[in-house]
C-alpha cells in the first residue's frame, strides 16, 4: 500500500527521480518487511541494512537456520553464485550433516541432501564432503564419488578410502 502511494507521489514531483533508485529502495523495503516477520524476528532499520549489506543479512539468516527465506532473498535480488543460493544450500547441507549424524544413517542423509540439491546445482560438494569427514562420516563423503571434487578430498580421506570405492590416488 505504501509503495503504491510512493509511486503515485513520485508522479507529482517536478524533478525527475532515478527509477533505479526507486526500485532499489522498494526492494530493500520488501526485504526488510520479510525479515521483520514474527517467525524470523529480525527487525532491521533501513540504515542498519544499508550499513551491513545483503551478505551480512544472509549470514545472519543462515546462523538462525532460516534457509528458506535466505534462498528467497537470493532469488529476489538475483545474487551471484558465489554469495547466493549455492552458498546457502552448502551451509544447509553442512548443518544437516553436522546435526543429522546420530538421527539417521549415512544413506538416508545422502539421499535427503542429494534430493534437495539436485544434480545441476553449483553447490560446493567438496565443502560438504569435508564437513562429512569432520563429523566422522567417511561413508557419506564418498557416497557420490562422481559428484564430489575428489582431488580436494583426497588428502583427508587417504588412500584406503579410495581403494574401497575403486579409485586410485592421483600420481604426482
N, C-alpha and C positions, 0 to 999 in steps of 0.2 A: 504494500500500500504506500509506504513512504518512498519507495523507489519510483513508483508511478507519479507521485506528487513532485519529486525532484525532476523527473523528466518533463513534466508539464511546466514547472517553474523555469527550467532551462530555456524553453522557447521564448520566454518574456525578457530574457537578458539582452542587452544591447551588444555587449561584447561576445564574440564567438568563443565558446569553450571547446577545448580539445576533446573530441569524442573518446579518444583512448584513455584520457584521464578519468572521464565519467565512467567508462566501462571498468577500468581498474578499481575505482572506488566501489562500484556496485559489486564486483567480485569479492573484494575484501569484506564488505558488509555481509554478504551471503555466507562467507566462510566464518566470520565472527558469530553470526546467528546460529550456524550449525554447531559450532563447538560450545556455544553457550547453553545448549540443550541440557536438560536436567540429567540425562543419562551419561553425558560426557562431563559436564560440570567444569568447564574450563573458561571462566569469564575473563575475557581479554578486552582491553580498550583498543581503539584504533591505533593510538600511539604505541602501545605495547607491542601490537602485532607488527607495526612498521619497523620498530627497533629490532625485534628478534628475527623477523623474516619467516618465510614459509618453511625453511628447512628445520629450524628450531621447533616450530609448531608441530611438524611431522615427528620429530624426535620425542616431543612430549606426548603425543598421541600413541606412539609406539611404546613408550615407557608405561603408559596407562593401559596398554594392550587393547587399544581402540583401533584395530587394524582395518576394520570396515570403513570407518569414516576417513581414515588416513588414505585409503585407496580411492575413495570418492573425491577427496580433495585433490589428489594427484591427477585424476582424470579431469576434473573440472578446470584445473589450472594448466593442463597439458604439460606437465613437468617432464623433464628429460629422463632418460632411463637410469642415469647414474643416481639421481636423487628421488626418483619417483616410485612407481609401482613395483618394479623388481626389487628395490631396496626394502620396501615394506613387506613384500612376500618372503624375502630372505630372512628378515627379522622374525616373521611369524613362524617360519619353518624351524629356525633355530630355537625359538621359545617352545615350540611343540616338541622338539626332540628333548630339550632340557627337562621339561615338566611332564612328558609323557613316557619317560623311561620305565617307571615302575607300574604304570597303569595299563599299558598294552605292550604286546611283543613287537619286535622289530618289523615283522612282516606287516602287521596292521598299521603301524606308524608310517612305514614306507608307502603303503598303498594310499593312506589318507593324504600324505604330503604330495605324492605324485598326482593324485586326482585333483587336488586343489591347484597345483602349479601347472599341470598340463605339460605337453611336450614342446610346444612352440614358445614358451616364455623365456625371457632373457635373464632369468634368475641366476645368481652365482651359486651353482651347485657345489663348487669347491668349498665355499664358506659353510654350507650345510653339512658337507661331509666332514669338515674339520670340527664342527660342533658335535657331530655324532661321535667322533673319535675322542674328543674331550670328555664326553659323557659315557665313555667305555662301551660304545655301541658300534664296534667294528663291522658287525654284520649289516647294520643299517647303512654304514658308509659305503660298503661295496655292493649294496642291493641292486643298484642300477649302474653297472660299471661303464656302460656306453654314454650315459648322461653326465656323470661326474667328470671333472677335469682331473684325470688320473695323475698327471705329472706333478700337480701341486700337492697331491695327497701321498705320493709315493714315499716321501721322506718320513711321514708319520706312521703309515701302515707297515712299511717294511717289506722285505722280500717274501716272508711267509704268507701274508695275506694275498699277494699277487699269485703265489703258487696255488692257493686254494681255488681261485677263480679262473686259473689257467692262463694268466698273463705272465710275461717275462718282464723283469725290471729293465728299463732302458739302459743300454750300454753307453758309457761315456767315452 
